[in-house]
């Protein structure tokens, strides 16, 4: 399975449900050169704790897909 598809599956099945619980959402933007770009939506957009959310997402994604070096919110 291509990395983009792996990433989207993890986002849809594991990350979105956690964020939905708090009124937030996440959108896959792109993956290139080890950097995963996402957009936080809903309650997560502009939340003062969004940097912690991204750190948690980054940790999870790196564990599941070692090719990912960084997760960036745009």
N, C-alpha and C positions, 0 to 999 in steps of 0.2 A: 504494500500500500504506500503510495507517495506520502511524503512528510506533510504536505498541506492537508491531505485527507486525514492523516493521523491527528494532526493538531485540531482540525474542525470537529472530529469525533470526541476528543477529550473535552474541548470547550462545550460542545452540545450536551454530552452525557454527564460530565462531572463538575464543570465550573459554573455553567449557567444555572443549574438548580440551586447551587449555594448562593449565588448572587440574587436570583429571583426571590429567595426567602427574605431578603432585606430590601426588596423593591428595586434592585439593580439589574443590569444586563451587561453583556460583553459582545463585541463584534470582532470577528477575525478581519484584519485588514490585509496583511501580507506577511510572508516569511521569505527572507532572503539573506544569504550570507551569515546564517546563524542567529539572525535577529528576527524575533516574532513581534510584529506590530499589531496592537489591538486598540479598540476604542471602547471606553467605558460609557455605558448609557444608563438612563434612569437615575435612581438614587445614587449610583456610583459616580456619575459625572459630576465633578466638582466637589465631591465629598472630601472632607479634610483627612480622611483615612485612606484615600484612594492609593496613595503610595504604598501603604502596607498591603492593600489588596493586590497590587501589582507584584510586590515582593513574594507574596504567597503563591500567586499564579506562576511566577517565574520558577520558584522552587519546585512546584509540582511538575511543570512542563520539562524542566531539566532532568528530573528523575525519570520521567517516562520517555523522553526523547533527548538523548545526550547531545545530539547535534545542535540543539538550541543553546545558545550562549547568553542570550539576553532577551527579556520581554520588555517592550517599550509601549507606553500608552501615548496615543497621539490624539 
